[in-house]
Amino acid sequence: MLMEVTGSLNLVGYGLATLGPGIGVAWIFSSVISGTARNPETRGQLMGTAWIGFAVVEALALFGFVLSFIL
């Protein structure tokens, strides 16, 4: 019995790779919520750091998306 795979497996790989950025974003903002609950005065500093972390995580996700089409 011969099975034939058609289509691009790159997109399947990217679909699995989206789990990392999703978990990363959730982890970043859950840490900000936890930190703000412990010390409300640091909310501004934590949010600034959180947005930078969010941008980095999303940039890595976009790089993976682009590479899935290039390769």
N, C-alpha and C positions, 0 to 999 in steps of 0.2 A: 504494500500500500504506500504510494508516493503522495506526499502532501506538498502542495505548492503554496508559497507565501507570495502574495502580490502586494504592492504598495511600498511605502517607505517606512522602514523600521526606525529611521531617525526620529520620526514623530512619536513613536511609541517610547523611545528613550527619553525624549523631552517630556512626555507626559509623566513618566516616572520621576524625572528630575524636578518637576514642579513641586514635589512634596517637600523638598529641602527649603526653598524660599518661603513656602506657606508656613512651615513649622518655625522658621527663623523669625518671620514677622510676628507671629503669635507670641513667641518667646520674648521678643523685644518689648512689645507693648504690655505683656503680662508683668514683666519686670518693672516697667514704669508705673503701672498701677500699684504694684506691691510697694515700691519705693515711696510713692506719693502717699499711700496709706500709712506708712511708718513715719514719714517726715514730710508733712504738707508744704513746708517752706522751700523745699528743693524742687518743687514741681517744674519751674521754669528751666532749671539746669537739666533735669532729667528729660524733659520734652525735647530740648535742643539736641541732646545726644541721641534720643530715640529717633528723631527725624533723619539724622545722619546715618544711623544704623539701618533704618528702613530704606534709605536711598541706595546704600551699598548692596543690601540684600536683593533689592529689585533690579539693580544694574546687573548683578550676577545672573539673575533669572533671564533678563533680556539678552545677555551674551549667549546663554544656552539656547535661547529661542533662535537667534540668528545663526548660530553654529549648526543647529539641526537642519537648516535649509542649505547651508553651504556644503556640508559634508555629504 
